[in-house]
Amino acid sequence: MDIGLTAVVVDAGELEPESAFWHRFLGGQVTRTATHHFLRADGFPVLVIQRAAGHVRPRWPEDGTQQVHLDLTTDDLTAADDLALRAGAVRLRPAGAVEPGAEQGGRVYASPAGHPFCLRAG
């Protein structure tokens, strides 16, 4: 039996800022409906941003909840860091911070809806 991952779904109070960020950061194409934005980018499962009335922005690490967390790898951490920030990410951990278990270091960010994600050298 094979099981595959076809999509990752994240909640957002407003669709456009969240989907625009991921589109600027990962590229690909966005298909929009009134309640969902679907980002299809090479090398990734479909990233679905769904409208969630009353969405509460994660306040990680303060309250310990992340709601969703993506780990991304890159062959150029410096360039990916720059792209993430220009696309609208907020750095949650300093550039030199290394997460536990990271073999070659990592950096932690939040998307416009507050969802944490990591960039790691890979």
C-alpha atoms as one frame of an Amber mdcrd trajectory, in Angstrom:
protein
   0.000   0.000   0.000   1.275   3.485  -0.880   0.242   6.616   0.969   1.129
  10.020  -0.398   0.889  13.573   0.843  -1.097  15.683  -1.619  -1.764  18.844
   0.375  -0.958  20.775   3.524  -3.823  22.969   4.719  -3.303  26.047   6.885
  -5.886  28.397   8.371  -5.778  32.142   7.924  -8.163  34.932   8.816  -7.411
  36.571   5.467  -6.471  34.483   2.442  -4.567  36.958   0.288  -1.711  37.972
   2.640  -0.951  34.337   3.517  -1.178  32.934  -0.015   0.728  35.910  -1.468
   3.566  35.303   0.998   3.910  31.606   0.152   3.663  32.408  -3.567   6.455
  35.020  -3.343   8.561  32.613  -1.282   8.000  29.297  -3.115   6.868  30.412
  -6.571   4.325  28.320  -8.446   0.726  29.186  -9.220  -2.186  30.201  -6.983
  -5.776  29.223  -7.753  -8.294  31.246  -5.752 -11.819  30.496  -4.580 -13.864
  32.465  -2.059 -12.790  30.215   0.814  -9.485  28.640  -0.293  -6.289  29.522
  -2.143  -4.353  26.604  -3.638  -0.607  27.041  -4.218   1.028  24.557  -6.558
   4.824  24.860  -6.571   7.348  22.384  -7.965   8.692  19.993  -5.352   5.901
  20.611  -2.820   2.496  19.137  -2.049  -0.324  21.581  -2.717  -0.389  24.246
  -0.015  -4.001  25.164   0.723  -4.790  28.358   2.591  -8.313  28.146   3.957
 -10.332  31.026   5.318 -10.975  30.494   9.014 -13.278  33.006  10.626 -11.931
  33.830  14.050  -8.461  32.478  13.227  -6.149  33.116  16.165  -2.589  33.833
  15.118  -0.128  31.398  16.750   2.022  33.076  19.383   4.817  30.542  19.335
   7.072  30.233  21.231   5.270  32.279  23.926   2.235  30.007  24.258   3.675
  26.775  22.863   1.089  26.277  20.100   2.075  26.330  16.423  -1.058  24.988
  14.643   1.171  23.912  11.732   4.932  23.917  11.239   6.832  23.396   7.985
  10.520  22.415   7.821  12.130  23.467   4.544  15.639  22.707   3.324  17.808
  24.777   1.022  21.249  24.614  -0.537  21.773  28.340   0.186  20.556  29.334
   3.649  21.694  32.948   3.288  19.803  33.481   0.022  16.705  31.643   1.312
  16.760  33.772   4.476  16.837  36.933   2.365  14.004  35.670   0.133  11.843
  34.694   3.133  12.228  38.159   4.684  11.595  39.987   1.400   8.487  37.818
   0.850   7.097  38.939   4.212   8.264  36.406   6.803   9.099  37.540  10.319
  12.189  35.996  11.891  11.333  34.351  15.225  14.870  33.247  16.025  18.096
  35.121  15.241  19.976  34.281  12.056  22.654  32.363  13.927  20.261  30.368
  16.131  20.493  26.627  15.722  17.485  24.511  16.562  18.006  21.344  18.613
  18.634  18.368  16.358  19.574  20.478  13.358  22.700  19.020  11.831  23.746
  22.155   9.980  21.771  24.910  11.654  18.361  26.372  11.072  16.393  29.567
  11.195  12.823  29.997  12.421  10.253  32.364  10.876   6.526  33.080  10.897
   4.277  33.561   7.870   1.888  36.544   7.763  -0.798  34.433   9.514   1.775
  33.586  12.190   2.495  29.972  11.242   6.093  29.049  12.178   8.411  27.456
   9.647  12.105  26.560   9.596  14.756  26.896   6.948  17.602  24.432   7.258
  20.721  23.842   5.211  20.328  20.601   3.363
